[in-house]
Amino acid sequence: MEEKSKDILKGEALNFLKRHRKMVLTVLDIEKYPNSSLMLYAVDNDFNIYFGTCQAFGKYKALQADPHVSIAVVQESIDPLQVVDMQGVAKEIPHEQTQELLAWFVEQNPAKYYVKDREDFVMFKIVPSGVRWLDATSGELRIHDLEF
């Protein structure tokens, strides 16, 4: 079987991310234990992941202490298995850019379950340092580490 080019693999992984809206975000809590949350997200063409939370939430405090995160986006049907695993650094979006970014985010992810109306709402951008694309649509599980 012919191997796909890195650009094709990156395109497949990005299209997968754009078709989905929920991720599992893992942070290290303030006691350095992994803590995972199901989160809504949006992705740009450079694989940057955006999400919102509130300053009162534990994940906000954890991100202030250590911005390194891991995410997983999984195909919700059993077959074929498709997964994007990503590691990166979460950077808080400056307050003056939040409303414009939030408008784009809601356009990308029209889910109704947001905390965006809270006074302490903030947004983050995850800049990827590593992305793994797992794809079994060929009938065989293929694992690709994408370069950035």
C-alpha positions in Angstrom: 0.0 0.0 0.0 1.3 3.4 -0.9 2.2 5.7 2.0 0.4 9.1 2.0 2.4 12.3 2.0 2.8 14.3 5.2 0.7 17.1 3.6 -2.2 14.7 2.9 -2.0 13.3 6.4 -2.1 16.7 7.9 -5.0 17.6 5.7 -6.9 14.5 6.8 -6.2 15.2 10.5 -7.3 18.9 10.2 -10.5 17.9 8.3 -11.2 15.4 11.1 -10.7 18.1 13.8 -13.0 20.5 11.8 -15.8 18.0 11.6 -15.8 17.5 15.4 -16.7 19.8 18.2 -15.8 18.1 21.5 -12.4 17.3 22.9 -11.0 15.8 26.1 -8.7 18.4 27.6 -6.1 17.2 30.2 -4.3 19.6 32.5 -2.2 19.1 35.5 -4.1 20.3 38.5 -2.5 22.4 41.2 -1.4 19.2 43.0 0.1 18.0 39.7 -2.5 15.3 39.1 -3.9 14.9 35.6 -7.4 16.3 35.3 -9.5 15.8 32.2 -12.6 17.7 31.1 -14.9 17.3 28.1 -14.7 20.7 26.3 -16.1 22.4 23.2 -13.5 23.6 20.8 -12.8 25.2 17.4 -9.7 24.7 15.3 -8.0 27.0 12.8 -6.0 26.0 9.7 -2.7 25.9 11.7 -4.1 23.2 14.1 -4.4 25.8 16.9 -7.3 24.8 19.2 -9.5 27.4 20.9 -11.7 26.9 24.0 -13.3 28.9 26.7 -13.6 28.5 30.5 -14.1 30.6 33.6 -11.5 32.0 35.9 -13.4 30.4 38.9 -12.9 26.9 37.5 -10.1 24.6 38.5 -8.8 24.2 35.0 -8.1 28.0 34.8 -6.0 27.8 38.0 -4.2 24.8 36.7 -3.4 26.5 33.4 -2.1 29.5 35.2 0.3 27.1 37.1 1.3 25.0 34.1 0.1 25.7 30.6 1.1 22.4 29.1 -1.9 20.4 28.0 -3.0 17.3 26.2 -6.1 16.9 24.1 -7.9 14.0 22.4 -10.6 14.1 19.8 -12.2 10.7 19.0 -14.5 9.5 16.3 -17.7 8.8 18.2 -18.7 5.7 16.2 -16.9 2.4 16.9 -15.6 1.9 13.4 -13.6 3.2 11.8 -11.3 4.3 14.7 -10.0 7.8 14.2 -8.3 9.9 16.8 -6.2 13.1 17.0 -4.0 13.3 20.1 -2.3 16.6 20.7 0.1 18.1 23.1 0.7 21.8 23.4 0.8 25.0 25.4 -2.4 26.8 26.3 -2.2 30.6 26.1 -4.8 32.9 27.4 -6.3 35.2 24.8 -6.0 38.9 25.8 -9.4 40.3 27.0 -9.6 42.9 24.2 -9.5 40.0 21.6 -12.0 37.7 23.3 -15.3 39.0 21.8 -14.1 38.8 18.2 -12.6 35.4 18.8 -15.8 34.2 20.6 -17.9 35.3 17.6 -15.7 33.1 15.3 -15.7 30.3 17.8 -19.6 30.2 18.1 -19.7 30.3 14.2 -17.4 27.2 14.1 -19.1 25.4 17.1 -22.8 26.3 17.4 -23.4 24.2 20.5 -25.6 25.8 23.1 -23.6 24.8 26.1 -21.3 27.7 26.8 -20.3 29.6 29.9 -19.6 32.6 27.7 -22.0 34.9 29.5 -20.3 34.7 32.8 -18.3 37.8 33.9 -15.1 35.7 34.4 -15.2 34.0 31.0 -11.8 33.7 29.3 -10.6 32.0 26.1 -7.5 30.0 25.4 -5.5 29.0 22.3 -3.6 25.8 22.4 -0.5 26.0 20.2 0.4 22.4 19.2 3.9 21.0 19.9 3.0 17.4 18.8 0.1 15.9 16.9 -0.6 12.2 16.5 -3.2 11.1 13.9 -4.6 7.6 14.3 -6.7 6.4 11.4 -8.2 2.9 10.7 -10.4 3.8 7.7 -8.2 1.6 5.5 -9.1 -1.4 7.7 -5.7 -1.3 9.4 -4.8 1.1 12.2 -2.2 3.6 11.0 -0.5 5.9 13.5 1.2 9.1 12.2 3.2 11.7 14.1 2.6 14.9 12.3 5.4 17.5 12.2 5.0 21.1 13.1 
